[in-house]
Amino acid sequence: MEKSQRYNEGKPRYSLISYEALEPLVRVMEYGATKYDEDQWRKGGEKLDKLSILDSMQRHVGELIDCVRSGREELDHETRVHIIGHIMANAMIYSYHHVIKKNVIQEQTSRTQVGERSS
């Protein structure tokens, strides 16, 4: 019997991810969907510029460090979700707006330029 072929070389290996470890991120995103809007974070705008996102992430990192040092509960006071979820959410939002979307725009621009040259 002939074996099927797979062409996965160079593609992301999502099997390396612990989806259980992503639960705090999901809980923070659920909270945000209720408080704001389900896709509010995707809309971008000046409130999601690089420094705003990094400032928020750093505040949560500092809060987590303070909790660890003092032995306090590591839950965000507003959401009651582990603070790591907020750090993860900020990292995801930063990646979405300032890494992934940027790369997609660059790829689209490159394809358009190649198409213009070959015309």
PyMOL commands that set and color helices and strands:
alter all, ss='L'
color gray80, all
select helices_A, chain A and resi 14-16+20-35+40-43+46-48+50-70+83-118
alter helices_A, ss='H'
color red, helices_A
deselect
rebuild
show_as cartoon
